[in-house]
Amino acid sequence: MKVARRMGAIVVVALLTTAAAAAAASHFRSGALYTGKTCQSTGVQGTTCVYKFRASENGTTLRFVGMTVITGWGCNGGGGEALLGGRHDGADPLPLVKVKPTGSLYGSAGNGPDEVSVTGHVAGSGKTAVVTFHLTNVGCHTAPVTLTAH
């Protein structure tokens, strides 16, 4: 009987430890600035290669706070230039990035042919997030970008 109780206690501790680790990885760092680079130089005035997002105080969302990012779309064997976020003419909106308890990322912004959604995951106890943006109605996507908290 004592062995069964001891094993039960060990199982409960293991489950609680696993749940705590999962919860820690399923949030962004409160108020942190997350950045990720897509290229070396854009050569286009008013654009940048650096994504900048600010985490909410409760660590459940990232809001885009940077200049328009220039990157590329991959579209069914083809592709093209992507202007994302910021104020540059023709830039597609970037969604509020939300995190699920599992650490998966989601969100969408815009509508019709300009709808952009996000997928990805949080890693490293919230220090990094890997994101991919999708031009939802056309089947295009960016390369995954790693955002790091500063």
C-alpha positions as CSV (number, residue, x, y, z in Angstrom):
1,M,0.0,0.0,0.0
2,K,2.8,2.4,0.9
3,V,4.5,1.7,-2.5
4,A,1.3,2.5,-4.3
5,R,0.9,5.8,-2.5
6,R,4.5,6.7,-3.2
7,M,4.2,5.9,-6.9
8,G,0.9,7.9,-7.0
9,A,2.7,10.9,-5.4
10,I,5.6,10.6,-7.9
11,V,3.1,10.6,-10.8
12,V,1.3,13.7,-9.5
13,V,4.6,15.6,-9.0
14,A,5.7,14.6,-12.6
15,L,2.3,15.8,-14.0
16,L,2.5,19.1,-12.1
17,T,6.1,19.7,-13.3
18,T,5.1,19.0,-16.9
19,A,2.1,21.3,-16.7
20,A,4.2,24.1,-15.2
21,A,6.8,23.8,-17.9
22,A,4.1,23.8,-20.6
23,A,2.5,26.9,-19.0
24,A,5.8,28.7,-18.9
25,A,6.4,28.1,-22.6
26,S,2.9,29.2,-23.6
27,H,3.4,32.9,-22.9
28,F,5.5,35.7,-24.2
29,R,7.7,37.6,-21.8
30,S,5.6,40.4,-20.3
31,G,6.2,43.7,-22.1
32,A,9.3,42.5,-24.0
33,L,10.2,43.7,-27.5
34,Y,10.5,40.8,-29.9
35,T,12.5,41.2,-33.1
36,G,13.4,39.1,-36.1
37,K,15.4,39.8,-39.2
38,T,14.4,38.7,-42.8
39,C,17.2,40.2,-44.9
40,Q,20.3,42.4,-44.9
41,S,18.9,45.6,-46.6
42,T,15.7,46.5,-48.4
43,G,16.9,49.4,-50.6
44,V,13.3,50.7,-50.4
45,Q,12.6,53.9,-48.5
46,G,10.2,53.5,-45.6
47,T,10.8,49.7,-45.2
48,T,13.0,47.5,-43.1
49,C,14.2,43.9,-42.8
50,V,13.3,43.8,-39.1
51,Y,10.0,42.7,-37.6
52,K,9.3,44.4,-34.3
53,F,6.5,43.2,-31.9
54,R,5.7,44.2,-28.4
55,A,4.4,41.6,-25.9
56,S,1.3,42.5,-23.9
57,E,1.7,42.9,-20.1
58,N,-0.1,39.5,-19.5
59,G,2.1,37.8,-22.1
60,T,-0.7,36.4,-24.3
61,T,-0.3,38.6,-27.4
62,L,2.3,40.3,-29.6
63,R,1.4,43.6,-31.4
64,F,3.4,44.7,-34.4
65,V,5.1,48.1,-33.6
66,G,7.7,48.4,-36.4
67,M,8.1,49.9,-39.8
68,T,6.9,48.1,-42.9
69,V,8.8,44.9,-43.4
70,I,9.9,43.8,-46.8
71,T,10.1,40.1,-47.3
72,G,8.9,37.5,-49.8
73,W,5.9,35.4,-50.4
74,G,6.1,31.7,-51.4
75,C,3.1,30.9,-53.5
76,N,2.4,27.4,-55.0
77,G,5.8,27.1,-56.7
78,G,6.1,30.9,-57.4
79,G,6.3,33.9,-55.2
80,G,6.8,37.6,-55.0
81,E,7.6,40.6,-52.8
82,A,5.7,41.1,-49.5
83,L,5.2,44.4,-47.7
84,L,3.9,43.7,-44.3
85,G,2.7,46.0,-41.5
86,G,3.6,49.6,-40.9
87,R,2.4,52.5,-43.1
88,H,4.0,51.9,-46.5
89,D,1.5,52.1,-49.4
90,G,0.4,48.6,-50.4
91,A,1.5,46.9,-47.2
92,D,-0.7,44.1,-45.9
93,P,-1.7,44.4,-42.2
94,L,0.0,42.2,-39.6
95,P,-2.3,40.5,-37.2
96,L,-2.3,40.6,-33.4
97,V,-0.3,37.4,-32.6
98,K,-2.1,35.3,-30.0
99,V,-0.8,32.3,-28.1
100,K,-2.8,29.2,-27.1
101,P,-2.1,27.4,-23.9
102,T,-0.3,24.8,-26.0
103,G,2.2,27.4,-27.2
104,S,0.7,27.5,-30.8
105,L,0.3,30.9,-32.4
106,Y,-2.6,32.2,-34.3
107,G,-4.3,35.4,-35.5
108,S,-5.6,37.2,-38.6
109,A,-6.0,40.8,-39.9
110,G,-7.6,42.3,-43.0
111,N,-10.2,40.8,-45.2
112,G,-10.7,39.5,-48.7
113,P,-7.5,39.2,-50.8
114,D,-5.5,41.2,-48.2
115,E,-6.2,38.9,-45.2
116,V,-3.0,37.9,-43.4
117,S,-2.9,35.2,-40.8
118,V,-0.1,33.9,-38.6
119,T,0.9,30.4,-37.4
120,G,3.9,29.3,-35.3
121,H,4.9,28.5,-31.8
122,V,6.5,29.9,-28.6
123,A,9.7,28.3,-27.5
124,G,12.5,28.7,-24.9
125,S,10.2,29.6,-22.0
126,G,8.8,32.5,-24.0
127,K,12.1,33.9,-25.1
128,T,11.6,33.1,-28.8
129,A,8.7,32.7,-31.1
130,V,8.8,31.2,-34.6
131,V,6.2,32.8,-36.9
132,T,5.0,32.3,-40.5
133,F,2.6,34.8,-42.1
134,H,0.1,33.6,-44.7
135,L,-1.8,35.6,-47.4
136,T,-4.8,33.5,-46.4
137,N,-7.0,33.7,-49.5
138,V,-4.2,33.2,-52.1
139,G,-2.3,30.3,-50.4
140,C,1.0,32.3,-50.0
141,H,3.3,32.4,-47.0
142,T,6.5,33.9,-45.8
143,A,9.5,31.9,-44.7
144,P,9.4,31.2,-40.9
145,V,11.0,34.0,-38.8
146,T,12.4,33.6,-35.3
147,L,11.5,36.5,-33.1
148,T,13.7,36.9,-29.9
149,A,12.7,38.8,-26.8
150,H,14.9,41.7,-25.7
